Amino acid sequence: VAFEDIFAEPDSTHSSDYVWGSSFRCFNKSKTCCYNCLSTVCAVPCAVYWGLVFACTIFWQIWFIVPSLRLLAINMWAVGKQNSLYVHALCDPWCESCGRLFSQIKVHVLKD
């Protein structure tokens, strides 16, 4: 986060250069100091936590989710094939008949 993104004076009003410069330095130094202190205290525990979270996520993905989805895909293939046969046997003749019936309709536009 940049100082200018937080504090922006309108063009019509400006504080003195000393105040602006001092504020800029105080903001940046306090931000840097706070970040360094927090990262010194919290970086290693956060890294361990997120390492464990991603390790567990990857473990579940590799050993449970992907094989379960593969098993589901294998089992659903037969259901999909059966469904496809029913649709082709029951719906295709009806759709073809309707298509042939409506393809003979001719529309003429009369202009007044």
N, C-alpha and C positions, 0 to 999 in steps of 0.2 A: 504494500500500500504506500503510495507516494504522498508526501505532504500536500502537494497541490491538488490531489484527488479529494482530500478531506477538507482543507481550508482554501477557499477561493474567494478573494475579495472582488467585488464588482469593479469594473473599469472606472466608475465615477468616484470610488472611495478607496483610498490606500492608506495603510498605516506607514509609519516611518520605516526606512530601510533597516535601521537598527532593530526595531521590534520584530519586523518580518524575518530578518536573518537570525536573531536570537531564538525566535519561535521555531524556525526551521531546524536549527541545530539541536534544540531541546527535544523536539519531537523525534528526530532521527536517532539521537543518542539514547533516549529512554526506550524507544522501540527496539533498538539493537540490544541494549542491556537486558531488557525483559525477555526478549526472544532467547538470548544466550543462556540466561538463568533457567528458563523453562526447559529449553532443550537439554541442558546439562542434567537436570533433575528427571525429566520425563522421557527423553529420547529412547533410552535403553528399555525401560518397561513397555513403552508403546511399540517398539520394534519387536519385542518378544511376543506381546499380545497379538499384533497383526500377523506375525509369522505363524503363530498357532492357528489363528482364524483362517488364513489362506491355506495352511497345510490341511486342516480339517475339511475345508471346502473342496480342495483338490482330491483328497482321499474319498469323500462321499461321491464326488463326480465320477472318479475312475472306477471305484469298486461297487457302487450301488446304482447310481442314476443311469449311466450309460448302459450297463447290462440289463437293467429293468426296461429301459426304452427299447433295446434290441429285442428282448423277449416279447414285449408288447407288439413290436412291428412284425415279428415272425407269426405270432398268433393272429394278428389282425389281417395278415395277408389273405388267409383263407376266408375270413369274413368279407373282406373287400372283393375277392374273386366271386364269391357267392352273390353278393349284392349286385355286382356288375352283370352277372348272368340274368338275375331277376329284372333289372332295369332294361337290359337289351331285349329280353323276351316279352316284357309287358308294356314298356313305354315306347320302344322304337316303332312298332307297327302303328300305334295310335298317332305318334308325332309325324310319321311319314304320311299317313292318311290326311291329317289336318294340313300338312304342308302342301300336298297335292291339291286338296280342296281349295285352299286359299290362294294358291298360285294362279288359279284360273280367273281370279277377280281382276277386272281392269277398271281403272279410275280415269275418268275424263274430266278435266276442269274446264268449265264454261266461263268465259269472261263476259261481264255485262256490258 
